[in-house]
Amino acid sequence: MKWYYNAPEDRTLDVNQDNHITFYHGRKMFAANIRMIQPYPLFSGYVYRPHPYDDAEYTTAYVGRRGVMDVEFVRAGKVISRIQFHQYDEEDYERPEDYVTDVLDQIAVEILDLDRNVEPRMVHN
């Protein structure tokens, strides 16, 4: 997964601050606003696909609303799916950021799957 930050390339994720991230899964762009929490690298926030000029209801993933690393997928104000991620294990990942990347990538796959049948409603002003 390729990450694009609004900051220098060598930036890591800041703990106890909002991190605005733009990343790609394949050719699909996603945006995330996440806050790293202790014990690092757990986080809370939301992930979505930007759809400018489109009034259709798309899925947004909210991380950490019900519990640590629980993810709720919401469309039109209703929870349509839930998943839970395993806890971070230092043996599985070289760096904590790799765990965050893996989780965000899995969330992106789930959002693409849930939005597969959503019909775009373009705004023509």
C-alpha positions as CSV (number, residue, x, y, z in Angstrom):
1,M,0.0,0.0,0.0
2,K,1.4,3.4,-0.9
3,W,0.9,6.2,1.7
4,Y,0.7,9.9,0.9
5,Y,1.1,12.3,3.8
6,N,0.5,16.0,4.0
7,A,4.0,16.1,5.5
8,P,7.6,15.0,4.7
9,E,8.2,11.5,3.5
10,D,10.0,10.3,6.6
11,R,7.1,11.1,9.0
12,T,5.9,8.4,11.3
13,L,2.5,8.4,12.9
14,D,2.2,10.8,15.8
15,V,0.8,9.5,19.1
16,N,-2.1,11.5,20.7
17,Q,-2.4,13.7,17.6
18,D,-4.7,13.5,14.6
19,N,-3.0,12.0,11.6
20,H,-4.5,12.8,8.2
21,I,-3.5,10.1,5.8
22,T,-4.3,9.6,2.1
23,F,-3.5,6.1,0.8
24,Y,-4.2,3.8,-2.2
25,H,-5.4,0.3,-2.4
26,G,-4.6,-0.6,-6.0
27,R,-5.9,2.4,-7.9
28,K,-8.6,3.4,-5.4
29,M,-7.9,6.3,-3.1
30,F,-8.8,6.3,0.5
31,A,-8.5,9.0,3.3
32,A,-8.2,8.4,7.0
33,N,-8.2,10.6,10.1
34,I,-6.7,8.5,12.9
35,R,-5.5,9.2,16.4
36,M,-2.8,6.8,17.7
37,I,-3.5,5.7,21.3
38,Q,-1.6,3.9,23.9
39,P,-0.5,1.1,23.9
40,Y,1.0,2.1,20.6
41,P,0.1,1.2,17.7
42,L,-3.6,1.0,18.5
43,F,-5.7,3.8,16.9
44,S,-9.1,5.3,16.6
45,G,-10.7,7.4,13.9
46,Y,-12.4,6.8,10.5
47,V,-11.6,5.7,7.0
48,Y,-13.5,6.5,3.8
49,R,-13.3,6.9,0.1
50,P,-13.6,10.5,-1.1
51,H,-16.4,10.9,-3.7
52,P,-16.5,14.5,-4.8
53,Y,-19.6,15.7,-6.6
54,D,-21.4,12.4,-5.7
55,D,-24.5,12.4,-3.4
56,A,-24.7,8.6,-3.1
57,E,-24.4,7.1,0.4
58,Y,-21.0,5.4,0.7
59,T,-19.5,3.4,3.5
60,T,-17.3,4.9,6.2
61,A,-15.4,2.8,8.6
62,Y,-15.2,3.9,12.3
63,V,-12.3,2.4,14.3
64,G,-12.4,2.1,18.0
65,R,-15.9,3.4,18.8
66,R,-17.0,0.2,20.6
67,G,-13.7,-1.1,21.7
68,V,-10.1,-1.4,20.9
69,M,-9.6,-2.3,17.2
70,D,-13.3,-2.9,16.6
71,V,-14.4,-1.5,13.3
72,E,-17.9,-0.5,12.4
73,F,-18.9,0.1,8.8
74,V,-21.6,2.7,8.5
75,R,-23.7,3.7,5.5
76,A,-26.7,6.2,5.7
77,G,-26.4,6.2,9.5
78,K,-26.8,2.5,10.0
79,V,-24.1,0.0,10.9
80,I,-24.0,-2.5,8.1
81,S,-20.9,-4.6,9.1
82,R,-18.5,-5.1,12.0
83,I,-15.1,-6.7,12.2
84,Q,-12.4,-6.9,14.9
85,F,-8.7,-7.0,14.4
86,H,-6.2,-9.0,16.4
87,Q,-4.0,-7.2,18.9
88,Y,-0.6,-6.0,17.8
89,D,2.2,-8.6,18.2
90,E,5.8,-7.5,17.9
91,E,6.7,-10.9,16.4
92,D,4.4,-10.4,13.4
93,Y,5.5,-6.9,12.4
94,E,8.9,-5.2,12.1
95,R,7.6,-1.8,12.9
96,P,4.3,-0.6,14.6
97,E,3.5,1.4,11.4
98,D,3.4,-1.9,9.5
99,Y,0.5,-3.1,11.7
100,V,-1.4,0.1,11.1
101,T,-0.8,-0.2,7.3
102,D,-2.1,-3.8,7.4
103,V,-5.2,-2.8,9.3
104,L,-6.0,0.1,7.0
105,D,-5.5,-2.1,4.0
106,Q,-7.9,-4.7,5.3
107,I,-10.4,-1.9,6.0
108,A,-10.0,-0.6,2.5
109,V,-10.8,-4.0,1.1
110,E,-13.9,-4.3,3.2
111,I,-15.1,-0.8,2.1
112,L,-14.6,-1.7,-1.5
113,D,-16.6,-4.9,-1.0
114,L,-19.5,-3.2,0.8
115,D,-19.7,-0.3,-1.8
116,R,-19.6,-2.7,-4.7
117,N,-23.3,-2.2,-5.5
118,V,-23.7,1.5,-4.7
119,E,-25.0,3.5,-7.6
120,P,-23.3,6.9,-8.0
121,R,-25.6,10.0,-8.0
122,M,-23.6,12.7,-9.6
123,V,-24.4,16.4,-8.8
124,H,-24.7,18.6,-11.8
125,N,-24.8,22.2,-10.7
